[in-house]
Amino acid sequence: MPTLFLDHYESPVGTILLVTDEDRRLRALDFQDYEARMRRLLRLHYGTDETLPVPAPTAIRDALDAYFDGDYQALSRIKWQTNGSPFQRQVWAALGDIPPGSTMSYGALAAHIGKPKAVRAVGLANGANPVGIVVPCHRVIGSNGRLTGYGGGTARKAWLLEHEGAAFKPEAAQAKLF
């Protein structure tokens, strides 16, 4: 079981919680207002949700700064590691194949990993992604082009997609951002 460290990062979409390990890899990224979900995932994947207040590595913070400043490739510089089932890790790895400014439906993502009938399972794995933004689950939308659920709320999902220049049907994202 790794030792987990917690830091707070102020972003344009609210305060982000960064959980790293002793090897300085990102283990979780979530929004402060969804801390309970993040801690549930930590318990599920690591057997504990105990964290020590330690600043995240400068490399992670700098990459997030660059992403929010428009360098969408900066996220690829973040070293991350997650626990999860082999299927979940396969889905999370495939999310990295969706380029910034693009979206993919759940069905297309299922086909991309060679499991076209596993649309629901892909959706569940996508929703359990512990390192949102860095592993871009926000780039997965409904087959009709509409936003579907997002761990940080659909308004944040819309903001991230707009920030990256992606096309989607925004009527579902009119909720309060944070």
Backbone torsions as a table, in degrees:
resi	resn	phi	psi	omega
1	MET	NA	124.8	-179.2
2	PRO	-75.1	155.2	168.8
3	THR	-79.4	131.5	-175.4
4	LEU	-110.4	137.0	179.9
5	PHE	-116.7	144.5	-177.8
6	LEU	-120.4	134.3	175.3
7	ASP	-136.7	161.4	177.9
8	HIS	-113.6	137.7	-179.3
9	TYR	-128.7	125.1	179.5
10	GLU	-85.8	122.9	-178.5
11	SER	-125.6	169.9	176.5
12	PRO	-65.3	-15.1	179.8
13	VAL	-110.4	20.3	176.8
14	GLY	111.8	175.6	-179.8
15	THR	-72.3	129.1	-179.9
16	ILE	-107.5	137.2	174.7
17	LEU	-94.4	129.0	179.1
18	LEU	-114.8	120.5	177.1
19	VAL	-110.6	123.5	179.9
20	THR	-123.0	171.3	179.3
21	ASP	-116.7	-177.7	-176.6
22	GLU	-66.1	-18.4	175.7
23	ASP	-91.5	7.5	174.7
24	ARG	70.3	23.3	176.1
25	ARG	-92.1	147.1	176.1
26	LEU	-74.1	128.5	178.6
27	ARG	-109.8	-26.8	178.3
28	ALA	-155.5	146.5	173.8
29	LEU	-141.7	121.5	179.3
30	ASP	-151.0	171.2	-179.3
31	PHE	-89.2	145.1	-175.0
32	GLN	-55.6	-36.9	-179.1
33	ASP	-74.9	-1.2	175.2
34	TYR	-120.7	28.7	-177.5
35	GLU	-60.4	-35.8	-179.6
36	ALA	-61.3	-41.4	178.3
37	ARG	-65.1	-42.5	179.9
38	MET	-60.7	-44.2	-179.7
39	ARG	-66.9	-33.8	175.4
40	ARG	-63.3	-43.1	178.0
41	LEU	-65.8	-37.7	176.9
42	LEU	-61.5	-45.2	178.7
43	ARG	-61.8	-42.2	-179.4
44	LEU	-63.3	-45.5	-173.8
45	HIS	-87.6	-28.4	-174.0
46	TYR	-123.4	-2.6	178.7
47	GLY	78.8	3.1	178.8
48	THR	-156.5	154.6	171.4
49	ASP	-119.2	14.6	178.6
50	GLU	-71.8	132.0	178.6
51	THR	-133.6	152.2	174.4
52	LEU	-106.2	141.2	-179.9
53	PRO	-75.8	97.1	-179.5
54	VAL	-134.1	133.9	179.4
55	PRO	-58.6	141.4	175.7
56	ALA	-67.8	155.2	178.1
57	PRO	-56.6	143.5	178.3
58	THR	-55.8	-36.4	-179.0
59	ALA	-60.1	-37.9	178.9
60	ILE	-69.8	-47.3	-179.4
61	ARG	-63.1	-41.4	179.4
62	ASP	-64.5	-39.8	179.0
63	ALA	-66.0	-39.7	176.5
64	LEU	-65.7	-42.8	175.7
65	ASP	-55.8	-46.8	-178.9
66	ALA	-63.4	-42.1	178.2
67	TYR	-59.2	-50.3	-178.4
68	PHE	-68.2	-19.0	174.3
69	ASP	-87.7	0.1	175.1
70	GLY	110.1	-1.8	176.7
71	ASP	-91.9	87.0	-173.0
72	TYR	-68.8	-22.5	178.3
73	GLN	-75.5	-13.0	-177.6
74	ALA	-60.2	-29.5	-179.0
75	LEU	-62.5	-27.9	-179.0
76	SER	-67.6	-13.3	178.8
77	ARG	-84.3	-8.9	-178.4
78	ILE	-82.2	125.5	175.7
79	LYS	-83.0	123.6	-179.5
80	TRP	-135.5	156.4	176.3
81	GLN	-149.1	137.4	178.2
82	THR	-133.0	155.6	167.3
83	ASN	-94.5	164.9	-179.0
84	GLY	153.2	171.8	-179.9
85	SER	-69.6	160.5	176.4
86	PRO	-56.2	-38.3	179.0
87	PHE	-65.2	-45.5	178.3
88	GLN	-58.3	-46.4	-179.1
89	ARG	-64.0	-32.5	176.4
90	GLN	-65.6	-43.9	178.2
91	VAL	-64.5	-45.5	-178.4
92	TRP	-62.6	-38.6	177.2
93	ALA	-64.4	-40.4	-179.0
94	ALA	-67.3	-28.4	177.2
95	LEU	-59.2	-33.1	178.7
96	GLY	-67.1	-13.6	177.3
97	ASP	-81.3	-11.4	179.7
98	ILE	-84.4	113.1	-176.3
99	PRO	-69.6	152.9	174.7
100	PRO	-55.6	141.4	-179.1
101	GLY	85.5	0.2	179.0
102	SER	-119.9	160.7	173.8
103	THR	-132.0	165.2	178.2
104	MET	-145.7	143.1	176.7
105	SER	-79.4	163.9	177.4
106	TYR	-61.2	-40.5	178.8
107	GLY	-63.4	-42.3	178.7
108	ALA	-66.0	-36.3	177.9
109	LEU	-66.8	-40.9	177.2
110	ALA	-61.0	-43.6	177.9
111	ALA	-65.0	-38.1	-178.9
112	HIS	-59.7	-34.8	179.8
113	ILE	-91.6	6.7	176.8
114	GLY	81.8	18.2	-179.8
115	LYS	-132.0	67.8	-172.4
116	PRO	-61.3	-20.3	179.9
117	LYS	-91.6	-1.1	-175.7
118	ALA	-96.3	35.9	-175.7
119	VAL	-59.4	-46.3	-179.3
120	ARG	-64.8	-42.3	179.3
121	ALA	-64.0	-37.9	176.3
122	VAL	-63.1	-42.3	178.1
123	GLY	-61.8	-41.8	178.4
124	LEU	-65.8	-42.9	178.3
125	ALA	-64.2	-41.3	178.7
126	ASN	-59.6	-43.7	-179.7
127	GLY	-69.4	-19.5	179.6
128	ALA	-96.3	8.3	180.0
129	ASN	-60.5	117.7	-177.1
130	PRO	-84.1	-9.0	-178.7
131	VAL	-124.9	60.7	178.2
132	GLY	-53.2	161.5	-174.8
133	ILE	69.4	-57.7	-179.9
134	VAL	-65.0	-45.8	169.4
135	VAL	-99.5	103.8	-161.3
136	PRO	-76.0	67.5	177.3
137	CYS	-65.6	-18.8	178.4
138	HIS	-67.5	-14.3	-179.6
139	ARG	-84.4	0.9	178.2
140	VAL	-99.0	124.8	-177.4
141	ILE	-129.6	173.7	178.7
142	GLY	-67.2	158.3	-179.0
143	SER	-64.8	-18.6	177.8
144	ASN	-89.2	6.4	179.4
145	GLY	85.2	0.6	-179.3
146	ARG	-90.3	154.9	176.2
147	LEU	-70.1	142.2	173.7
148	THR	-114.7	-172.6	-177.2
149	GLY	-55.1	157.3	176.4
150	TYR	-150.6	137.0	-176.9
151	GLY	-54.4	-28.4	179.1
152	GLY	-99.6	6.8	-178.2
153	GLY	97.5	148.4	-176.1
154	THR	-67.7	-26.1	177.6
155	ALA	-65.5	-40.3	176.1
156	ARG	-66.5	-40.9	178.6
157	LYS	-58.9	-45.4	178.5
158	ALA	-60.8	-42.8	179.9
159	TRP	-60.7	-46.6	-178.8
160	LEU	-62.4	-43.1	179.6
161	LEU	-66.5	-42.1	176.7
162	GLU	-62.8	-41.9	178.7
163	HIS	-57.0	-39.4	-179.2
164	GLU	-85.8	-7.1	179.2
165	GLY	81.8	24.6	-178.9
166	ALA	-84.5	149.9	177.5
167	ALA	-92.2	137.0	175.9
168	PHE	-163.8	168.9	177.9
169	LYS	-90.9	109.0	-169.2
170	PRO	-80.1	-6.1	-172.9
171	GLU	-58.5	-24.0	179.3
172	ALA	-81.3	-4.3	-173.2
173	ALA	-109.3	25.8	-176.3
174	GLN	-83.3	3.4	-179.5
175	ALA	-68.7	162.9	175.8
176	LYS	-59.9	136.5	-175.9
177	LEU	-68.2	-57.5	179.3
178	PHE	-163.9	NA	NA
